Amino acid sequence: MPLSRIFEISRNSLTAYQKALGVTSNNITNASNPNFSRRRVHMQASAPEVINNVELGTGVTISDVRRVKNTILDAQIRKFTQLQNSNSYEAGLLGSIESLMSEPSDDGLSNLIKQFFNSWDELAYEPSSTAARANVINAAQRMSNKLSTVYKGITRLKKDLIDDAESTASQINSLLENLTEVNRQIYDSHIKGEQPNTWLDKRDEILEELSQYVDTTVHIGDDETATVSIGGVFVANKTTYNEINVETETSGNSTRIVIKTDDGAALRIKSGKLYGITNGYNNLISDYLERLDNIGEALMNSVNEIHEANYTLENTPQTGVEFFTGYDNGVLTINENIIDDPKKIAISSDGSPENNDGALSIAALADEKLIDNETINNYYSLLVSDIANSKMNSENEANNYELVVQQFQAQRSEESSVNVDEEMVNILNFQRSYDAAARLIRVADEMLQTLIEMV
């Protein structure tokens, strides 16, 4: 074997192990980077030369530097991250609604409804008492104010959801734009025959962050670029991305949030933060407000029906007087004339001051099934219970999915994250191989010097 071949083999070895040391050093410096996947150096014997039917080796070369990555684990992490975030968002939203209702407490609507009906029962004992009549008005005002506070608070939360949806859509669009640019870099590297490990890590980081906001369908092509769909609609690939927009659609008295792309295609979102927002707006809060409307309307209609049929305490008793003059969007309005003059409260069935039939009838409404075969208080209690149960279920689901995500992340970390001890062992091995190649050069140099001296 010519000495020049020994030098060439040594040079190739030095280059290969120098690069291997660089890869390993890069692994170590990124040990605390959660979005970094460790690189593994793949070495192979260089293509041999055949001289006079004899195969002669040419040393070692790096065939590839690949990320250690499990795409199945990545897909599972994205899937359960989506579910965890939608349930976590809903739990937070329901917790805010629960706080607005402040149940159970003396200031809760449930207790104030009881006090309202009890005030009529107390009035029945003293039909002519100005104090008892004032107590009815005060109880009605406290109940009405609480109903309005709860309703307005939930309505305000509903409006905030639109802002939150638009902010989330903006974050998603930014990620889609970044993903398209990263895809282009990956594709360019693929065309050049390079291995774009850093860009692939960035791609996976974007896909995982995207899964926090919305459910995605990801297809990785042969060129390692990602094509992404959301809710069955294409949104990004290596050449373009399709922005999503938040729109509201009104049908009758109902308004819904709809997520569409620039070309008007509606997304059928099933999980992620954006699903938690749209489901909260379109279904949860809309249902709760409708049920509060049912309570307000039942109170107004049932009390007015009895109140209008009875006589006031005025010098000239009157009938046909409304106790509540209207209900709209949580506002249960008490007749201003009654507030100004408690004698206009009508509880006498025959016009005599001592008659209390009307007061007893209104007090008895507390036990009548006026909404969906439930009493008003039971109906409200079921609403409060549904919110509490839904919150608890969402919290439990979010916690369960979070545990699943953590388990998958632990598996991924064990497989893909940098183990500093292992990398230090690799450094020692590569260093020894590098030293051996360097010694081989010295040996070849000594042989060359010997030949020169012999001439």
C-alpha positions in Angstrom: 0.0 0.0 0.0 1.5 3.4 -1.0 2.3 5.7 1.8 0.1 8.3 0.2 -2.9 6.0 0.8 -2.1 5.7 4.5 -2.0 9.5 4.7 -5.3 9.7 2.9 -6.9 7.1 5.2 -5.6 9.0 8.2 -6.9 12.3 6.9 -10.4 10.9 6.3 -10.4 9.4 9.8 -9.3 12.7 11.3 -12.1 14.6 9.4 -14.7 12.0 10.3 -13.9 11.9 14.0 -13.5 15.7 14.2 -17.0 16.1 12.8 -18.3 13.4 15.2 -16.8 15.3 18.1 -18.5 18.4 16.9 -21.9 16.7 16.8 -21.4 15.3 20.3 -20.3 18.6 21.6 -23.5 20.2 20.1 -25.6 17.5 21.8 -24.0 18.4 25.2 -24.5 22.1 24.8 -28.2 21.6 24.0 -28.8 19.2 26.9 -31.2 21.6 28.6 -33.0 22.6 25.4 -36.5 20.9 25.5 -37.0 21.3 21.7 -33.6 19.7 20.8 -33.4 16.1 19.6 -30.0 14.5 20.1 -28.1 13.7 17.0 -26.6 10.3 16.3 -23.5 10.0 14.1 -23.7 7.1 11.6 -20.3 6.0 10.4 -19.4 3.5 7.7 -16.4 2.3 5.8 -15.5 4.5 2.8 -15.9 3.0 -0.6 -13.0 0.7 -1.3 -10.6 0.7 -4.2 -9.9 -2.5 -6.2 -6.4 -2.8 -7.6 -5.3 -5.9 -9.3 -8.4 -7.7 -8.1 -7.5 -6.8 -4.6 -10.0 -4.7 -2.5 -8.2 -2.0 -0.5 -10.0 0.0 2.2 -10.0 3.8 2.2 -10.9 4.4 5.8 -14.0 5.7 7.5 -16.6 8.3 6.6 -19.7 9.8 8.2 -22.7 8.4 6.3 -25.3 10.5 8.1 -26.1 12.6 11.2 -29.7 11.8 12.2 -32.0 13.0 14.9 -33.1 10.4 17.4 -36.8 10.9 17.1 -40.0 8.9 17.6 -42.7 10.4 15.4 -45.4 8.2 16.9 -44.7 9.7 20.4 -44.8 13.2 18.8 -48.2 12.5 17.3 -49.6 11.2 20.6 -48.2 14.2 22.5 -49.9 16.5 20.0 -53.2 14.6 20.2 -53.5 14.6 24.0 -52.1 18.2 24.3 -55.1 19.3 22.2 -57.5 17.5 24.5 -55.8 18.7 27.7 -55.9 22.4 26.5 -59.6 22.4 25.5 -60.7 20.9 28.9 -58.3 23.2 30.8 -59.8 26.2 29.1 -63.4 25.1 29.7 -62.6 24.4 33.4 -61.2 28.0 33.8 -64.3 29.4 32.0 -66.7 27.4 34.2 -64.8 28.4 37.3 -65.3 32.1 36.4 -69.1 31.5 35.9 -69.2 29.6 39.2 -67.6 32.6 41.0 -70.1 35.0 39.5 -73.0 32.9 40.9 -71.4 32.8 44.4 -73.3 29.7 45.4 -74.0 28.6 48.0 -74.1 31.8 50.1 -76.5 34.3 51.6 -75.9 36.5 48.6 -76.5 33.8 46.1 -79.5 33.9 43.8 -80.9 30.7 45.2 -81.2 32.2 48.7 -82.5 35.5 47.4 -85.3 33.8 45.5 -86.2 32.0 48.8 -86.2 35.3 50.6 -88.4 36.8 47.9 -91.1 34.2 48.3 -90.7 34.2 52.1 -91.4 38.0 52.1 -94.8 37.3 50.6 -95.5 34.7 53.3 -94.6 37.3 55.9 -96.8 39.9 54.3 -99.7 37.4 54.5 -99.5 37.7 58.3 -99.7 41.5 58.2 -101.4 42.4 54.9 -101.7 46.1 55.9 -98.2 46.5 57.2 -96.1 49.1 55.4 -92.9 47.5 56.7 -93.9 44.1 55.4 -94.7 45.5 52.0 -91.4 47.4 52.0 -89.7 44.1 52.8 -91.3 42.5 49.7 -89.9 45.3 47.6 -86.5 45.1 49.1 -86.4 41.3 48.6 -87.5 41.7 45.0 -84.8 44.3 44.4 -82.1 42.2 45.9 -83.2 39.2 43.8 -83.5 41.3 40.7 -80.1 42.9 41.2 -78.4 39.5 41.7 -80.0 38.0 38.6 -78.8 41.0 36.6 -75.3 40.8 38.1 -75.0 37.1 37.2 -76.5 37.6 33.8 -74.3 40.6 32.9 -71.2 38.9 34.3 -71.8 35.9 32.1 -72.6 38.1 29.1 -69.4 40.0 29.6 -67.5 36.7 29.7 -69.2 35.8 26.4 -68.0 39.0 24.8 -64.5 38.4 26.2 -64.5 35.0 24.4 -64.6 36.7 21.0 -61.5 38.7 21.9 -59.8 35.6 23.1 -60.8 33.7 19.9 -59.4 36.5 17.8 -56.2 36.6 19.8 -55.8 32.8 19.5 -56.5 32.8 15.8 -53.8 35.4 15.4 -51.3 33.2 17.3 -52.3 30.2 15.1 -51.8 32.3 11.9 -48.4 33.3 13.1 -47.4 29.7 13.7 -48.7 28.7 10.3 -46.7 31.4 8.6 -43.6 30.2 10.6 -44.3 26.6 9.7 -44.4 27.4 6.0 -41.1 29.2 6.1 -39.5 26.3 8.1 -41.0 23.9 5.5 -39.2 25.9 2.7 -35.9 25.6 4.6 -36.4 21.9 5.0 -37.3 21.4 1.3 -34.3 23.5 0.2 -32.0 21.3 2.3 -33.6 18.2 0.9 -33.0 19.4 -2.6 -29.3 20.1 -1.8 -28.9 16.6 -0.2 -28.4 18.1 3.3 -29.9 16.8 6.5 -31.9 19.7 8.1 -31.9 18.5 11.7 -32.2 22.0 13.2 -35.1 22.9 10.9 -36.8 19.6 11.7 -36.6 20.4 15.4 -38.1 23.8 14.7 -40.9 22.2 12.6 -41.8 19.8 15.5 -41.7 22.6 18.0 -44.2 24.6 15.9 -46.4 21.6 15.4 -46.5 20.9 19.2 -47.2 24.6 20.0 -50.0 24.6 17.4 -51.6 21.6 19.1 -52.1 23.7 22.2 -54.6 25.9 20.3 -56.4 23.6 17.9 -56.6 20.0 16.7 -54.4 19.3 13.7 -53.9 16.6 11.1 -50.2 16.4 10.2 -48.7 14.6 7.2 -45.0 14.4 6.9 -43.9 14.0 3.3 -40.9 12.2 1.8 -39.1 15.5 1.8 -39.8 15.8 5.5 -42.0 18.9 5.1 -45.3 19.0 7.1 -48.7 19.5 5.5 -51.2 20.6 8.1 -55.0 20.5 8.2 -57.3 22.0 10.9 -60.9 20.7 11.2 -60.6 19.0 7.8 -59.4 22.1 6.0 -55.9 22.6 4.6 -54.0 25.4 6.3 -50.2 25.0 5.6 -47.6 23.2 3.5 -44.1 24.0 2.1 -45.4 26.7 -0.3 -48.3 28.5 1.3 -50.5 28.8 4.3 -54.2 29.6 4.7 -55.0 32.1 7.5 -58.0 31.5 9.8 -60.5 34.1 10.8 -63.1 34.5 13.6 -66.6 35.4 12.5 -69.9 35.6 14.2 -73.1 34.4 12.7 -76.5 35.3 14.0 -79.7 33.3 13.6 -82.7 34.7 15.3 -81.6 35.6 18.9 -78.7 33.2 18.8 -75.1 34.2 17.8 -72.3 31.8 17.2 -68.6 32.0 16.7 -67.5 30.4 13.4 -63.9 29.8 12.4 -63.2 30.1 8.7 -60.2 30.3 6.4 -59.6 33.1 4.0 -61.4 31.3 1.2 -64.5 30.9 3.4 -64.2 27.2 4.4 -65.5 26.5 7.9 -63.3 24.6 10.3 -64.8 21.7 12.3 -62.6 22.2 15.4 -62.8 19.4 18.0 -60.1 20.2 20.6 -57.5 22.6 21.7 -57.9 26.0 23.3 -59.8 27.4 20.3 -62.4 24.6 20.7 -62.7 25.5 24.4 -63.4 29.1 23.4 -66.0 28.3 20.6 -67.7 25.6 22.7 -67.9 27.9 25.6 -69.4 30.7 23.5 -71.7 28.6 21.2 -72.9 26.0 23.7 -72.1 26.4 27.4 -72.7 30.1 28.0 -75.6 30.3 25.5 -77.3 27.5 27.4 -76.7 29.1 30.8 -78.0 32.5 29.7 -81.1 30.8 28.2 -81.8 29.1 31.5 -81.4 32.3 33.4 -83.9 33.9 31.0 -86.3 31.1 31.8 -86.0 31.9 35.5 -86.5 35.6 35.0 -89.5 35.1 32.7 -91.1 32.5 35.1 -90.7 34.9 38.0 -92.3 37.8 36.1 -95.2 35.8 34.5 -96.1 33.7 37.6 -96.0 36.7 40.0 -97.8 39.1 37.7 -100.6 36.6 36.9 -101.5 36.5 40.6 -100.7 40.1 41.4 -102.8 41.6 38.5 -105.9 39.5 39.7 -105.8 41.0 43.2 -106.5 44.4 44.7 -104.1 47.1 46.0 -104.3 48.7 49.5 -105.1 52.1 48.2 -108.2 54.1 49.2 -109.7 53.0 46.0 -108.4 49.5 45.5 -107.2 48.6 42.0 -106.6 45.4 40.1 -104.5 44.8 36.9 -101.4 46.2 38.5 -98.1 44.5 37.4 -95.5 43.7 40.0 -92.8 43.3 37.4 -93.1 45.5 34.3 -90.7 43.5 32.2 -87.8 41.1 31.8 -85.0 41.4 29.2 -81.5 40.1 29.2 -81.3 39.5 32.9 -83.0 42.6 34.0 -86.2 41.9 36.0 -87.8 45.3 36.3 -90.0 46.1 39.3 -92.9 48.4 38.8 -91.7 51.9 39.7 -95.1 52.8 41.1 -94.9 50.0 43.6 -91.4 51.1 44.6 -92.8 54.6 45.2 -95.9 53.5 47.0 -95.9 50.0 48.6 -99.7 50.3 49.0 -99.9 49.4 45.3 -98.8 45.8 46.1 -102.0 43.9 45.3 -102.7 40.9 47.6 -106.4 41.2 48.5 -108.8 39.0 46.5 -111.9 41.0 47.6 -110.5 44.5 48.1 -110.5 44.4 51.9 -107.3 45.4 53.7 -107.3 42.3 55.8 -107.4 39.8 52.9 -104.2 38.0 52.2 -105.1 35.5 49.5 -102.8 37.0 46.9 -99.8 37.0 49.2 -100.4 33.4 50.1 -100.7 32.5 46.4 -97.5 34.2 45.4 -95.7 32.6 48.4 -97.0 29.2 47.2 -95.2 29.7 43.9 -92.0 28.7 45.6 -93.3 25.1 45.6 -94.9 25.1 42.2 -93.3 23.5 39.2 -93.1 26.4 36.8 -90.1 25.5 34.6 -89.5 22.1 33.0 -91.5 20.4 35.7 -89.2 21.9 38.4 -89.7 24.7 40.9 -87.9 27.9 40.2 -85.3 27.3 42.9 -84.8 23.7 41.9 -84.4 24.7 38.3 -81.7 27.2 39.3 -80.1 24.7 41.6 -79.8 22.3 38.7 -78.1 25.0 36.7 -75.6 25.7 39.4 -75.1 21.9 39.8 -74.6 21.4 36.1 -71.9 24.2 36.0 -70.1 22.7 39.0 -70.2 19.2 37.6 -69.1 20.3 34.2 -66.2 22.2 35.8 -65.2 19.2 37.8 -65.4 16.9 34.8 -63.3 19.3 32.7 -60.7 19.7 35.5 -60.5 15.9 35.8 -60.2 15.4 32.1 -57.6 18.1 31.8 -55.6 16.5 34.7 -55.9 13.0 33.2 -54.8 14.2 29.7 -51.9 16.2 31.3 -50.7 13.0 33.0 -50.8 11.2 29.7 -48.9 14.0 28.0 -46.3 13.9 30.8 -45.9 10.1 30.4 -45.3 10.4 26.7 -43.0 13.3 27.2 -41.0 11.3 29.6 -40.7 8.5 27.1 -39.7 10.9 24.4 -37.1 12.5 26.8 -35.6 9.1 27.5 -35.3 8.4 23.8 -34.6 11.8 22.3 -33.1 14.0 24.9 -29.4 14.4 25.5 -27.9 12.1 28.1 -24.7 14.0 29.1 -23.0 10.9 30.6 -23.6 8.9 27.4 -22.3 11.8 25.3 -19.2 12.1 27.4 -18.5 8.4 26.7 -18.9 9.1 23.0 -16.5 12.0 23.2 -13.9 9.7 24.8 -14.4 7.1 22.1 -14.2 9.6 19.2 -11.2 11.3 20.8 -9.4 7.9 21.1 -10.2 7.2 17.5 -9.0 10.7 16.5 -5.7 10.2 18.4 -5.3 6.8 16.7 -5.7 8.4 13.3 -3.2 11.1 14.3 -0.7 8.4 15.4 -1.1 6.7 12.1 0.0 9.9 10.4 3.1 10.0 12.5 3.8 6.4 11.7 3.4 7.1 8.0 5.6 10.2 8.3 8.3 8.1 10.0 8.1 5.6 7.2 8.4 8.3 4.7 11.5 9.8 6.4 13.1 6.4 6.4 12.6 6.0 2.7 14.0 9.5 2.1 17.1 8.7 4.1 17.7 5.5 2.1 17.8 7.4 -1.2 
